[in-house]
Amino acid sequence: MGMTRRGFLVNAGTTSLVLPWARLAWAQKKTSVTIAFPEAITSMDPQPGSRNVPRESFYQAVFDRYLGQDRQLKFQGGIVEAWQYTNPEKTAMDMKVRQGISFHDGSALTAEDVAFSLNRMRTTAPYSVVYKNITSIEMPDRFSLRLKFGAYDPAFTKWLGFLAGFVLPKAAFEKAGAEEFAKNPVGSGPYKVVRFVPGSLLALEAFDKYWKGAPPIKRAIFKVVGDPTARLSEILSGDSDITLEVPVEEFNRLAAQPGLKGVKQPVTDVAALFVSPRFEPFQKEEARLAVHHAIDKKTLVDKVLLGFGIPLSTTEAPLYEAYTDFSFPYNPDRARDLLGKAGYSKSNPLRLKAMTTKGAKTKDFEVMTAITQMWKDVGIEAELEIITIPQFFQHRSAKTIAPLALYFWSNSTGDPINSVGHMTRNKGPFKVWESPDVDPKVDPIFMETDERKRIGAAKEAARYVIERGYIIPLYQVVMPVIMKKDLVYEPYSQGFVLPQDMSWT
């Protein structure tokens, strides 16, 4: 007997569960996959709101980006198949929209949809900071666009394949309205939405007319499982086929289980402590630098993360264009000396609060717990406050963030504009630290037209903000991925988990 979409899910109270017989049938056919995902999503509108890159996995299953990107961060044609600047100042660009693409409702994707999506981003926070630079969009024909910019943006084309860079159907969006569209979206991506339970579950069905070809996995479920131990149980019970961010102390045991395998995937996320200028003691550079010198990153990686991290002293991860092997030393004696100059000691400690997530990333809370002990050894008493990633964004926007806050910065473009640039630029919406000396250092990253000089300026700026204690990098994230042995999937360095790239042997 065939399975209908109506029989796909059953609603039990406020939680949507896959029927056991349905799961068994899919497993036998090897046409479905269930992903135990660590982060919740509350809206399927892919454009508004701050997010990290892994959370875009939901959107990439349903929508298409303007440009595609491979696992080595190289960009390629997507919905926009060709693009070029048309003047020496690089303030005008022609785009060619790929023909023959359909949305899930059967309507054709044209330049009008791309123009609508770009125009919406000009006023949609927080990424309007990028798209508001577009001053006009013309459509010479049904599949061509002509853009003009207020100024040259070296990273603009990379944003077309980065956060929120998705194409929406103009007619369907305007008919539904933003609120309804966020619940029942229509995209052009490899999957159609069957059911969406905000914060809990996203059930998908393959789009047979997808322009790249229908994906091998015909049905996919993102099941939100925030607790790392619960994700472990999902895999061991067989209820889920793949998960990430499992407890690292269980990784080797899980990977050795019959029917399972594990992958240690370095990703483009950087764990960093963001420093608040509104904490009066941090007006003294000595206090900020003492916080950094007191952290033994190698011990964090070896003893707490069990190797699931790479110590880092810069805002730039190894795949980033402005990466250097600059090292900020662990030196507790230097930390004590600096604290003394700032007026603190073990008998008169610097007292502060630090925000951290718990379970959103591998050993995030445990890392911060270990750091508080390192700080205590030099004369810093820290109280931890547990927050969620959305709460970090809220506190950052409201300027109510704690003196220190752990956040995992995503920059899968590799461009320094989207690392040290947006991390610290006072003009932008993403920074925490604010002081007038920063922007003269980072502005060339946004404006320099000579690429060699621009990357050189980025390397200097990245070192400058670290040596002034404006931000404290900790490590590059290594993501633990556990999946069933017969599931074929190569994880992305961006941290995506994409069912369209999966298949069964």
Secondary structure, DSSP 8 states (H G I E B T S, - for coil): ----STTTEEEETTEEEE-HHHHHHHHHHT-EEEEEESS------SSSS---STTHHHHHHHS-BSEEE-TTS-EEESSEEEEEE-STTS-EEEEEE-SS-B-TTS-B--HHHHHHHHHHHTTSTTTHHHHTTEEEEEEEETTEEEEEESS--TTHHHHTTSTT-B---HHHHHHH-HHHHHHS---SSSEEEEEEETTTEEEEEE-TT-TT---S--EEEEEE--SHHHHHHHHHHTS-SEEES--GGGHHHHHTSTTEEEEEEEEEEEEEEEE-TTSGGGGSHHHHHHHHHT--HHHIIIIISTT-EEE-SSS--TTSTT---------HHHHHHHHHHHT--SSS-EEEEEEE-SSSSTTHHHHHHHHHHHHHTTTEEEEEEE--HHHHHHHHHHT---SEEEEEEE-TT--GGGTHHHHH-TTSSS-S---TTSHHHHHHHHH-SSHHHHHHHHHHHHHHHHHTTSEEEEEEEEEEEEEETTEE----TT----GGG-EE-
